[in-house]
Amino acid sequence: MMARDVPIRTVVLLNPNAGQGDWPADRLGAALQDAGLSPRIIDIKRSDPQRALVAPADLYVIAGGDGTVAKIAPLLPRGARFAVLPLGTANNVARAHGIRSEPGMVISHLPEADECAFPLLRVEAKGQDQVLTEALGLGALSASMEMAEAGKTGSDKIAEGRRSFAQALRQAMPKAHLIEVDGNARESELLMLEALAHGRAGPGLQLLPEPVRPGQVGLFTVTPELREPLLRWLEEGADGPAPGHVEQASEVRIACGGTVPLRLDDEMQHMDQAPRRLVLRGMDPNLHLLVPGQGSRT
């Protein structure tokens, strides 16, 4: 919880294009001031967010969707305390931590919020590292993101994403993957694989039944016999954790045969450039996410 006897120096990193544009800088600033914060708002479409993070702050606020979180969270200084205002569509990262309310409710509960560790993933491919906040995906879910009809917003975008995922899942051909989980190797024929930082991915899909522990990788895989159960789960509303093979590990090595659609957070990779060998490790970057109390999680 944050002390309220002095103004809380707050750097707000706002994506003005997220969601429906219902939270412009002036409205956001007024709400934060009402909650006892002293905000400095940075429009990340106009200013370099890395330069904004140099200034000292008691709290950082990421105002946007999952793409904004993916851009900003890896830049935060170690030990930083931050909040996420979910202005996007799926808001997978926020929802994985129980943050489901509209932004005004989240802001009003920030002074009494609890803190939790915020894990990240590090992926190595072709000698290069990248830090992920949501997931690395191979197979059907990644393929579906190129199939979804553009131009949808809000709940329509979620519905379209799930429809496209079901279509991709029906069409998916099993691909051979050699997977090494904390040193234990196995070969599997998979329709999809998701390596997750927080348990949710894609069009608002809960893939893991419990949070990913700091320093761990959450692994969700779908073998051919799980195709029909996963399709039924989608048809019935995708309520609760998805049917799949689930595990957590500190290191996962993947070698995939053939051409497999690859996604890093919400960015698709070109098929002809997709690396076939990947190494994923859980990170504990010493970041502290503010999670508002039960009153803001409706």
Solvent accessible surface area in square Angstrom, and as a share of the most:
residue,aa,sasa,rsa
1,M,148,0.66
2,M,15,0.07
3,A,73,0.57
4,R,134,0.49
5,D,126,0.65
6,V,96,0.55
7,P,96,0.60
8,I,9,0.05
9,R,120,0.44
10,T,3,0.02
11,V,5,0.03
12,V,0,0.00
13,L,0,0.00
14,L,5,0.02
15,N,23,0.12
16,P,51,0.32
17,N,108,0.56
18,A,14,0.11
19,G,40,0.38
20,Q,116,0.51
21,G,43,0.41
22,D,85,0.44
23,W,26,0.09
24,P,67,0.42
25,A,46,0.36
26,D,110,0.57
27,R,117,0.43
28,L,0,0.00
29,G,11,0.11
30,A,52,0.40
31,A,23,0.18
32,L,0,0.00
33,Q,117,0.52
34,D,126,0.65
35,A,8,0.06
36,G,31,0.30
37,L,6,0.03
38,S,54,0.35
39,P,31,0.19
40,R,110,0.40
41,I,48,0.24
42,I,19,0.10
43,D,36,0.19
44,I,9,0.05
45,K,115,0.49
46,R,213,0.78
47,S,55,0.36
48,D,73,0.38
49,P,11,0.07
50,Q,107,0.47
51,R,187,0.68
52,A,8,0.06
53,L,18,0.09
54,V,125,0.72
55,A,33,0.25
56,P,101,0.63
57,A,24,0.18
58,D,52,0.27
59,L,0,0.00
60,Y,12,0.05
61,V,0,0.00
62,I,0,0.00
63,A,0,0.00
64,G,0,0.00
65,G,10,0.09
66,D,22,0.11
67,G,34,0.33
68,T,5,0.03
69,V,1,0.01
70,A,22,0.17
71,K,102,0.43
72,I,0,0.00
73,A,0,0.00
74,P,45,0.29
75,L,62,0.31
76,L,13,0.07
77,P,59,0.37
78,R,173,0.63
79,G,32,0.30
80,A,8,0.07
81,R,64,0.23
82,F,0,0.00
83,A,1,0.00
84,V,4,0.02
85,L,0,0.00
86,P,14,0.09
87,L,19,0.10
88,G,23,0.22
89,T,48,0.28
90,A,17,0.14
91,N,19,0.10
92,N,3,0.01
93,V,2,0.01
94,A,2,0.01
95,R,82,0.30
96,A,28,0.22
97,H,33,0.15
98,G,12,0.11
99,I,3,0.01
100,R,105,0.38
101,S,11,0.07
102,E,96,0.43
103,P,13,0.08
104,G,20,0.20
105,M,77,0.34
106,V,1,0.00
107,I,3,0.01
108,S,62,0.40
109,H,50,0.22
110,L,0,0.00
111,P,4,0.02
112,E,81,0.36
113,A,1,0.01
114,D,73,0.38
115,E,74,0.33
116,C,42,0.25
117,A,43,0.34
118,F,0,0.00
119,P,5,0.03
120,L,4,0.02
121,L,0,0.00
122,R,77,0.28
123,V,4,0.02
124,E,53,0.24
125,A,24,0.18
126,K,146,0.62
127,G,83,0.80
128,Q,136,0.60
129,D,83,0.43
130,Q,81,0.36
131,V,37,0.21
132,L,0,0.00
133,T,0,0.00
134,E,13,0.06
135,A,0,0.00
136,L,0,0.00
137,G,0,0.00
138,L,2,0.01
139,G,11,0.10
140,A,3,0.02
141,L,0,0.00
142,S,0,0.00
143,A,26,0.20
144,S,3,0.02
145,M,68,0.30
146,E,108,0.48
147,M,66,0.29
148,A,37,0.29
149,E,104,0.47
150,A,93,0.72
151,G,77,0.74
152,K,75,0.32
153,T,80,0.47
154,G,29,0.28
155,S,91,0.59
156,D,88,0.46
157,K,105,0.44
158,I,34,0.17
159,A,62,0.48
160,E,17,0.08
161,G,12,0.12
162,R,60,0.22
163,R,124,0.45
164,S,0,0.00
165,F,0,0.00
166,A,11,0.08
167,Q,61,0.27
168,A,5,0.04
169,L,0,0.00
170,R,129,0.47
171,Q,113,0.50
172,A,18,0.14
173,M,141,0.63
174,P,48,0.30
175,K,68,0.29
176,A,37,0.29
177,H,4,0.02
178,L,86,0.43
179,I,1,0.00
180,E,57,0.25
181,V,14,0.08
182,D,75,0.39
183,G,54,0.52
184,N,109,0.56
185,A,68,0.52
186,R,89,0.33
187,E,128,0.58
188,S,22,0.14
189,E,89,0.40
190,L,3,0.02
191,L,6,0.03
192,M,1,0.00
193,L,0,0.00
194,E,0,0.00
195,A,0,0.00
196,L,0,0.00
197,A,1,0.00
198,H,13,0.06
199,G,3,0.03
200,R,28,0.10
201,A,0,0.00
202,G,10,0.10
203,P,16,0.10
204,G,6,0.06
205,L,0,0.00
206,Q,48,0.21
207,L,1,0.00
208,L,5,0.02
209,P,77,0.49
210,E,99,0.44
211,P,97,0.61
212,V,9,0.05
213,R,125,0.46
214,P,62,0.39
215,G,21,0.20
216,Q,36,0.16
217,V,0,0.00
218,G,0,0.00
219,L,1,0.01
220,F,0,0.00
221,T,4,0.03
222,V,0,0.00
223,T,21,0.12
224,P,51,0.32
225,E,120,0.54
226,L,32,0.16
227,R,48,0.17
228,E,98,0.44
229,P,36,0.23
230,L,1,0.00
231,L,9,0.04
232,R,125,0.46
233,W,23,0.08
234,L,18,0.09
235,E,122,0.54
236,E,138,0.62
237,G,43,0.41
238,A,10,0.08
239,D,127,0.66
240,G,26,0.25
241,P,64,0.40
242,A,9,0.07
243,P,37,0.24
244,G,25,0.24
245,H,81,0.36
246,V,61,0.35
247,E,50,0.23
248,Q,35,0.16
249,A,2,0.01
250,S,52,0.33
251,E,40,0.18
252,V,0,0.00
253,R,94,0.34
254,I,4,0.02
255,A,21,0.16
256,C,10,0.06
257,G,34,0.33
258,G,36,0.34
259,T,79,0.46
260,V,6,0.03
261,P,24,0.15
262,L,2,0.01
263,R,2,0.01
264,L,19,0.10
265,D,11,0.06
266,D,77,0.40
267,E,108,0.48
268,M,48,0.22
269,Q,55,0.24
270,H,127,0.57
271,M,76,0.34
272,D,131,0.68
273,Q,109,0.48
274,A,21,0.16
275,P,18,0.11
276,R,140,0.51
277,R,179,0.65
278,L,2,0.01
279,V,20,0.12
280,L,0,0.00
281,R,76,0.28
282,G,16,0.15
283,M,39,0.17
284,D,77,0.40
285,P,13,0.08
286,N,58,0.30
287,L,4,0.02
288,H,54,0.24
289,L,0,0.00
290,L,1,0.00
291,V,10,0.06
292,P,1,0.01
293,G,25,0.24
294,Q,141,0.63
295,G,46,0.44
296,S,1,0.01
297,R,68,0.25
298,T,129,0.75
